[in-house]
């Protein structure tokens, strides 16, 4: 038995390495192609400062210490809505150029891929930017803020989905399976006054990348923990489709989620009414957005999602939900409190540029106020409208007709 377990461990180590170095620490096609735009984690929680809320995003699982790990050709977006339908709300966006970060605001929770909105402020990477409107921003590199048994999770998934076996011994590898623990992340964290948010919000994050001039792709979408890996099984095509979408309900993806959850829940045999449980959980996790009651203590638990704090063991929670358990399952990997701090930026920077700086904070005067109508799509290009494209088609067509006429007309 020990030899078998060792063989399975060695078999799933390469898979775990893939898990810990790709989108949500799991793969989508564009995330593998553009790792700088690959989102790996998202946290939202109450600040230690009164009446403020923190948004913290991890990206680029290939991040390196003392390197510039953000994309200069993309947009990192936090979509924050006043309702689950995302009909009202706002988008906070970030771009990076010349070792500076640009911060934007748009009064639409889901704007076009190429749009950023109004430029609010900009400042150096690896400094705490204290804006004179009450917002704080920090961008830089940290240890990976996620902890979990990657090897055990992949083996557990394989046993359930491929073999129909519910076997928690898959996690016996323990801390040896925590390949997230050796990784690093690029982090965007900002703290906003609660007066800029509605009482209840729904949120997710995304990245968009300009592959060619005026040709934009959404690279990734992130909200609930491990959503594409656990809830979507092995369907890489649908994972990529999911990564390209916003807060929408796609029938194909929803059915895929239902099918995978049904397999987990029926195999575990914990729930008396698997169909009802799967329907309720699907409604809770899809579309993939997370609710948060602003000003309250964040918690990501089996019973309730209310934002997500840094110290909740989200993998254990996700495993418990998957199988229909009333409590979180233990993946035998613990959260590492030493990776966090009680004060902004709440995670711990590791770049020497920040650590050795005599002045770690910089006061920034905003260039525009949040809510201003002025638009500034700095460092981005707005795609041509269909009307403009048709003008080119018509002019081009007329030119071709004239050429044909010129070369085919009969001489008198």
C-alpha positions as CSV (number, residue, x, y, z in Angstrom):
1,X,0.0,0.0,0.0
2,X,2.8,2.4,0.8
3,X,4.4,1.7,-2.5
4,X,1.1,2.4,-4.3
5,X,0.7,5.7,-2.4
6,X,4.2,6.7,-3.3
7,X,3.7,5.9,-6.9
8,X,0.5,7.9,-7.0
9,X,2.3,10.8,-5.3
10,X,5.0,10.8,-8.0
11,X,2.4,10.5,-10.7
12,X,0.5,13.6,-9.5
13,X,3.5,15.8,-8.7
14,X,3.8,17.0,-12.3
15,X,0.1,17.7,-12.4
16,X,0.3,19.6,-9.1
17,X,3.1,21.7,-10.6
18,X,0.9,22.6,-13.5
19,X,-1.9,23.4,-11.0
20,X,0.3,25.7,-9.0
21,X,1.6,27.6,-12.0
22,X,-1.5,28.4,-14.0
23,X,-5.0,30.1,-14.0
24,X,-6.6,30.1,-10.5
25,X,-3.4,28.1,-10.1
26,X,-5.2,26.1,-12.9
27,X,-5.0,26.3,-16.6
28,X,-6.9,28.2,-19.3
29,X,-5.4,28.6,-22.8
30,X,-4.9,32.3,-22.6
31,X,-3.7,32.2,-19.0
32,X,-0.9,29.8,-20.1
33,X,-0.1,32.0,-23.0
34,X,0.0,35.2,-20.9
35,X,1.0,34.3,-17.3
36,X,1.3,38.0,-16.3
37,X,-2.5,38.2,-16.8
38,X,-3.2,34.9,-15.1
39,X,-5.4,35.5,-12.0
40,X,-4.8,33.2,-9.0
41,X,-6.7,34.5,-6.0
42,X,-9.1,37.2,-4.9
43,X,-9.8,38.5,-1.4
44,X,-12.3,41.1,-0.1
45,X,-12.5,42.0,3.6
46,X,-13.0,44.8,6.1
47,X,-10.0,46.9,6.7
48,X,-8.5,47.5,10.1
49,X,-9.1,51.1,9.4
50,X,-12.7,52.2,10.2
51,X,-15.2,52.4,7.4
52,X,-12.9,51.0,4.7
53,X,-12.9,47.8,2.6
54,X,-9.9,46.0,1.1
55,X,-9.7,44.3,-2.3
56,X,-6.6,42.1,-2.9
57,X,-5.8,40.3,-6.1
58,X,-3.0,37.8,-6.8
59,X,-1.8,37.3,-10.4
60,X,1.1,35.8,-12.4
61,X,2.1,32.5,-10.7
62,X,5.4,32.8,-12.5
63,X,6.3,35.9,-10.6
64,X,9.9,36.4,-9.4
65,X,11.3,38.4,-6.6
66,X,12.8,41.8,-7.6
67,X,11.3,41.6,-11.1
68,X,8.5,43.6,-12.9
69,X,5.8,40.9,-13.0
70,X,2.8,42.8,-14.4
71,X,1.8,43.1,-18.1
72,X,2.4,46.5,-19.8
73,X,-0.2,45.6,-22.4
74,X,-3.2,44.6,-20.3
75,X,-5.8,45.8,-17.9
76,X,-6.5,44.3,-14.5
77,X,-10.1,44.9,-13.4
78,X,-12.1,44.6,-10.2
79,X,-15.8,44.4,-11.1
80,X,-18.0,45.6,-8.2
81,X,-21.8,45.5,-8.6
82,X,-24.8,46.6,-6.5
83,X,-26.7,43.5,-7.4
84,X,-26.0,39.9,-8.6
85,X,-27.3,40.8,-12.1
86,X,-24.5,43.4,-12.5
87,X,-26.8,46.0,-13.9
88,X,-25.4,48.7,-11.6
89,X,-22.0,49.3,-10.0
90,X,-18.5,50.2,-10.9
91,X,-15.1,48.9,-12.2
92,X,-11.8,49.7,-10.6
93,X,-9.0,49.1,-13.2
94,X,-5.2,49.1,-13.1
95,X,-2.6,49.3,-15.9
96,X,1.2,49.3,-15.6
97,X,3.8,51.3,-17.6
98,X,7.3,52.6,-16.9
99,X,7.3,50.9,-13.5
100,X,4.2,52.9,-12.5
101,X,0.7,51.8,-11.8
102,X,-2.3,53.7,-13.2
103,X,-5.6,53.6,-11.3
104,X,-8.9,54.1,-13.0
105,X,-12.6,54.2,-12.2
106,X,-15.7,53.5,-14.4
107,X,-19.3,53.8,-13.4
108,X,-20.2,50.5,-15.2
109,X,-19.5,47.2,-13.4
110,X,-18.8,45.5,-16.7
111,X,-17.3,47.9,-19.3
112,X,-15.8,46.9,-22.6
113,X,-12.5,45.0,-22.6
114,X,-10.4,47.9,-23.8
115,X,-11.9,50.5,-21.5
116,X,-10.5,51.7,-18.3
117,X,-12.6,54.7,-17.5
118,X,-11.4,57.9,-15.7
119,X,-7.8,58.1,-14.7
120,X,-7.9,58.7,-11.0
121,X,-4.2,58.6,-10.0
122,X,-0.8,57.0,-10.8
123,X,2.3,56.4,-8.9
124,X,5.3,54.0,-8.5
125,X,5.1,50.3,-8.1
126,X,6.3,48.9,-4.8
127,X,5.2,51.9,-2.8
128,X,2.1,52.5,-0.7
129,X,0.2,55.1,-2.6
130,X,-1.9,57.3,-0.2
131,X,-4.4,59.1,-2.4
132,X,-5.9,62.3,-1.1
133,X,-9.4,60.9,-1.6
134,X,-8.9,58.3,1.1
135,X,-7.8,55.4,-1.1
136,X,-4.6,53.4,-0.6
137,X,-2.9,51.3,-3.3
138,X,0.1,48.9,-3.2
139,X,1.4,46.8,-6.1
140,X,4.4,44.4,-6.0
141,X,5.5,40.9,-5.2
142,X,4.7,38.6,-2.3
143,X,4.8,34.9,-1.4
144,X,1.7,33.1,-2.8
145,X,-1.2,34.1,-0.6
146,X,-2.9,30.7,-1.2
147,X,-2.2,27.5,0.7
148,X,-3.5,24.1,-0.3
149,X,-2.6,20.5,-1.0
150,X,-2.3,20.6,-4.8
151,X,-1.1,17.0,-5.1
152,X,-3.9,15.7,-2.8
153,X,-6.5,17.8,-4.5
154,X,-5.7,16.4,-8.0
155,X,-5.5,12.9,-6.8
156,X,-8.9,13.3,-4.9
157,X,-10.5,14.8,-8.1
158,X,-9.1,11.9,-10.2
159,X,-10.5,9.3,-7.8
160,X,-14.0,10.8,-7.7
161,X,-14.4,11.8,-11.4
162,X,-12.5,9.0,-13.1
163,X,-12.9,6.1,-10.7
164,X,-16.1,7.0,-8.7
165,X,-14.2,6.5,-5.4
166,X,-14.5,8.8,-2.4
167,X,-11.1,8.5,-0.7
168,X,-9.9,11.2,1.7
169,X,-6.5,9.4,2.0
170,X,-5.6,11.3,-1.1
171,X,-4.7,14.2,1.2
172,X,-2.3,12.1,3.3
173,X,0.6,13.6,1.5
174,X,0.0,16.6,3.6
175,X,2.4,19.6,3.5
176,X,4.5,17.9,0.8
177,X,1.7,18.5,-1.6
178,X,1.5,22.2,-1.0
179,X,3.2,23.4,-4.2
180,X,1.5,26.8,-3.7
181,X,3.7,27.3,-0.7
182,X,6.9,27.7,-2.8
183,X,5.3,30.1,-5.3
184,X,5.2,33.9,-5.5
185,X,2.5,36.2,-6.7
186,X,2.2,39.7,-8.1
187,X,-0.3,41.6,-6.0
188,X,-2.7,44.5,-6.5
189,X,-4.3,45.6,-3.2
190,X,-6.3,48.7,-2.6
191,X,-8.4,50.0,0.3
192,X,-11.4,52.2,-0.4
193,X,-13.7,54.2,1.9
194,X,-17.1,52.4,2.3
195,X,-18.9,55.5,1.2
196,X,-17.8,54.7,-2.4
197,X,-19.5,51.3,-2.2
198,X,-23.1,50.2,-1.8
199,X,-24.2,48.4,1.4
200,X,-24.1,45.0,-0.4
201,X,-21.8,44.3,-3.3
202,X,-21.1,41.4,-5.6
203,X,-17.6,41.1,-7.2
204,X,-15.2,39.3,-9.4
205,X,-11.9,40.3,-11.1
206,X,-10.8,39.9,-14.7
207,X,-7.8,40.7,-17.0
208,X,-7.9,41.8,-20.6
209,X,-4.9,41.8,-23.0
210,X,-4.3,43.6,-26.3
211,X,-2.9,40.9,-28.5
212,X,-2.7,43.0,-31.6
213,X,-3.7,46.6,-32.3
214,X,-7.4,47.0,-31.3
215,X,-7.7,43.2,-30.8
216,X,-8.5,42.5,-27.1
217,X,-9.1,39.2,-25.3
218,X,-10.3,38.6,-21.7
219,X,-7.7,36.3,-20.3
220,X,-9.2,35.3,-17.0
221,X,-12.1,35.6,-14.5
222,X,-11.8,34.9,-10.8
223,X,-14.2,35.0,-7.9
224,X,-15.0,31.8,-6.0
225,X,-12.0,29.7,-4.9
226,X,-10.8,27.0,-7.3
227,X,-14.0,27.4,-9.4
228,X,-12.7,26.1,-12.8
229,X,-10.7,23.3,-11.3
230,X,-13.2,21.8,-9.0
231,X,-16.6,22.8,-10.4
232,X,-15.7,22.4,-14.0
233,X,-13.8,19.1,-14.0
234,X,-11.5,18.4,-16.9
235,X,-13.2,20.3,-19.6
236,X,-10.4,22.7,-20.7
237,X,-12.5,24.1,-23.6
238,X,-15.2,25.2,-21.2
239,X,-12.6,26.5,-18.7
240,X,-11.3,28.8,-21.4
241,X,-14.8,29.9,-22.3
242,X,-15.5,30.6,-18.6
243,X,-12.3,32.6,-18.4
244,X,-13.5,34.8,-21.2
245,X,-16.8,35.7,-19.7
246,X,-18.2,38.1,-17.0
247,X,-21.1,37.7,-14.6
248,X,-23.2,35.8,-17.1
249,X,-25.1,32.5,-16.9
250,X,-23.9,30.3,-19.7
251,X,-26.2,27.2,-20.1
252,X,-23.3,25.0,-21.3
253,X,-21.1,25.9,-18.4
254,X,-24.0,25.7,-15.9
255,X,-24.8,22.2,-17.0
256,X,-21.1,21.2,-16.8
257,X,-21.1,22.5,-13.2
258,X,-24.2,20.5,-12.3
259,X,-22.8,17.3,-13.8
260,X,-19.5,17.6,-11.9
261,X,-21.1,18.5,-8.6
262,X,-23.6,15.6,-9.0
263,X,-20.6,13.2,-9.4
264,X,-18.9,14.5,-6.3
265,X,-22.0,14.6,-4.2
266,X,-23.3,11.2,-5.2
267,X,-19.9,9.6,-4.8
268,X,-19.4,11.0,-1.3
269,X,-22.9,9.8,-0.3
270,X,-23.3,12.4,2.5
271,X,-26.4,14.2,1.2
272,X,-29.8,12.5,1.4
273,X,-31.1,14.5,-1.6
274,X,-28.2,15.1,-3.9
275,X,-30.3,16.7,-6.6
276,X,-31.7,19.3,-4.3
277,X,-28.2,20.0,-2.8
278,X,-26.6,20.4,-6.2
279,X,-29.3,22.8,-7.4
280,X,-28.9,24.9,-4.3
281,X,-25.1,25.0,-4.5
282,X,-25.1,25.7,-8.2
283,X,-27.3,28.7,-7.6
284,X,-24.8,29.8,-4.9
285,X,-21.6,29.6,-6.9
286,X,-22.7,30.3,-10.5
287,X,-22.5,32.8,-12.1
288,X,-19.1,33.0,-10.5
289,X,-19.4,36.1,-8.3
290,X,-19.0,36.6,-4.5
291,X,-21.3,38.7,-2.3
292,X,-20.1,40.9,0.6
293,X,-21.9,43.0,3.1
294,X,-19.8,46.1,3.3
295,X,-18.6,47.0,6.8
296,X,-19.0,43.5,8.2
297,X,-16.5,40.8,9.1
298,X,-15.6,38.8,6.0
299,X,-16.0,35.0,6.0
300,X,-15.7,32.3,3.4
301,X,-17.3,29.3,5.0
302,X,-19.4,26.2,4.1
303,X,-22.5,28.0,5.4
304,X,-22.0,31.4,3.9
305,X,-19.9,33.5,1.5
306,X,-19.3,37.0,2.7
307,X,-16.2,38.3,1.0
308,X,-13.1,36.4,1.8
309,X,-10.4,37.1,4.4
310,X,-6.8,36.1,4.1
311,X,-6.9,33.6,7.0
312,X,-9.9,31.5,6.0
313,X,-8.9,28.0,4.7
314,X,-10.7,28.3,1.4
315,X,-9.6,25.0,-0.1
316,X,-11.0,23.1,2.8
317,X,-14.3,25.0,2.4
318,X,-14.4,24.3,-1.3
319,X,-13.8,20.6,-0.7
320,X,-16.5,20.5,1.9
321,X,-19.0,22.1,-0.5
322,X,-18.1,19.8,-3.3
323,X,-19.0,16.7,-1.5
324,X,-22.0,18.0,0.4
325,X,-20.4,18.0,3.9
326,X,-21.8,20.3,6.6
327,X,-18.2,21.2,7.6
328,X,-15.0,21.9,5.7
329,X,-12.8,19.0,4.7
330,X,-9.2,18.9,5.9
331,X,-6.6,18.8,3.0
332,X,-3.9,18.5,5.7
333,X,-2.3,21.8,4.7
334,X,-2.5,24.7,7.1
335,X,-2.8,28.4,6.4
336,X,0.4,30.3,7.1
337,X,-0.4,33.4,9.2
338,X,3.2,34.6,9.1
339,X,2.6,35.5,5.4
340,X,0.2,38.2,6.4
341,X,0.2,41.4,8.5
342,X,-2.6,43.3,10.3
343,X,-1.9,46.6,8.5
344,X,-2.0,47.7,4.9
345,X,-1.0,46.1,2.5
346,X,-2.0,43.1,4.7
347,X,0.2,40.7,2.7
348,X,4.0,41.0,3.1
349,X,6.1,42.5,0.3
350,X,9.3,40.7,-0.6
351,X,10.9,43.0,-3.3
352,X,14.1,44.8,-2.1
353,X,12.8,47.9,-3.9
354,X,10.2,48.1,-1.2
355,X,12.0,46.6,1.8
356,X,15.1,48.9,1.4
357,X,13.1,52.0,0.6
358,X,13.6,54.8,3.2
359,X,10.1,56.1,2.3
360,X,7.7,53.3,1.7
361,X,4.6,55.5,1.4
362,X,4.0,58.3,-1.1
363,X,1.2,60.9,-1.0
364,X,-0.6,61.2,-4.4
365,X,-3.0,64.0,-5.4
366,X,-5.8,62.5,-7.6
367,X,-6.0,63.7,-11.2
368,X,-9.8,63.2,-11.3
369,X,-12.4,62.4,-8.7
370,X,-14.3,59.1,-8.7
371,X,-17.6,59.7,-10.4
372,X,-16.1,62.3,-12.9
373,X,-17.4,61.9,-16.4
374,X,-14.0,62.6,-18.0
375,X,-12.7,59.5,-19.8
376,X,-9.1,58.6,-20.1
377,X,-8.2,55.2,-21.7
378,X,-4.5,55.8,-21.1
379,X,-2.2,53.1,-22.5
380,X,-5.2,51.4,-24.2
381,X,-6.9,51.7,-27.5
382,X,-10.6,51.7,-28.2
383,X,-11.7,49.2,-30.8
384,X,-13.2,50.6,-34.0
385,X,-17.0,50.6,-34.0
386,X,-18.8,48.6,-36.6
387,X,-19.8,51.9,-38.3
388,X,-16.2,52.9,-38.9
389,X,-15.4,49.4,-40.2
390,X,-18.3,49.6,-42.7
391,X,-16.9,53.0,-44.0
392,X,-13.6,51.3,-44.8
393,X,-15.4,48.4,-46.5
394,X,-17.5,50.8,-48.7
395,X,-14.5,53.0,-49.7
396,X,-12.4,49.9,-50.4
397,X,-15.2,48.4,-52.5
398,X,-15.6,51.5,-54.5
399,X,-11.8,51.7,-55.1
400,X,-11.8,48.1,-56.4
401,X,-14.8,48.8,-58.7
402,X,-12.9,51.8,-60.2
403,X,-9.8,49.7,-60.7
404,X,-11.8,47.0,-62.6
405,X,-13.5,49.7,-64.7
406,X,-10.2,51.3,-65.5
407,X,-8.5,48.1,-66.7
408,X,-11.4,46.6,-68.5
409,X,-12.9,49.6,-70.3
410,X,-12.7,49.5,-74.1
411,X,-10.5,52.0,-75.9
412,X,-12.3,54.2,-78.4
